[in-house]
Amino acid sequence: MKFNWGTGIVLAFIGFISFILFFVFRMITDDKANHSLVSDSYYVEELAYQEVIDAQQAAKDLEFPLSIEVIQEGVLIVFPNNQQPDAISGVIQLYRPSNINLDTSIPIDIKQSEIIISREQLESGRWNITIDWTYNNQRYLYKTAIII
């Protein structure tokens, strides 16, 4: 048999397909790889996620929405001015996608309707901010990304 380009390409395809089939078979039969995407408590988790959706919608429906602005001193978060600051409770979560060690949570305990997160606390770059607060037993959730 003469070995030429056509034979080489066919053998390369056969080798590649065999390689892929070997790993597919191995992943399907391996007990350590659990591929189940549905949890046992799916319905309960769905109800909890519905609360998150409701809280986000409540924040969107506010007459005076929450605002976030990057200023010289840092990040200015202004809560709705129709909500009494001392009745607001919750947490501000700062998530740094590039470095888990920079993630932080700040409890909301304010006397005015605004919070300034100092620039010294935040490294330059992208931050995902989640503000989860409660006012008059109503939960609000606001998520956004900022770049400092």
Stockholm file with secondary structure:
# STOCKHOLM 1.0

chainA/1-148         MKFNWGTGIVLAFIGFISFILFFVFRMITDDKANHSLVSDSYYVEELAYQEVIDAQQAAKDLEFPLSIEVIQEGVLIVFPNNQQPDAISGVIQLYRPSNINLDTSIPIDIKQSEIIISREQLESGRWNITIDWTYNNQRYLYKTAIII
#=GR chainA/1-148 SS CCCCHHHHHHHHHHHHHHHHHHHHHHHHHCTTCCCCCSCTTHHHHHHHHHHHHHHHHHHHTCSSCCEEEEETTEEEEECCTTSCGGGCEEEEEEECTTCGGGCEEEEECCSSSEEEEEGGGSCSSEEEEEEEEEETTEEEEEEEEEEC
#=GC SS_cons         CCCCHHHHHHHHHHHHHHHHHHHHHHHHHCTTCCCCCSCTTHHHHHHHHHHHHHHHHHHHTCSSCCEEEEETTEEEEECCTTSCGGGCEEEEEEECTTCGGGCEEEEECCSSSEEEEEGGGSCSSEEEEEEEEEETTEEEEEEEEEEC
//
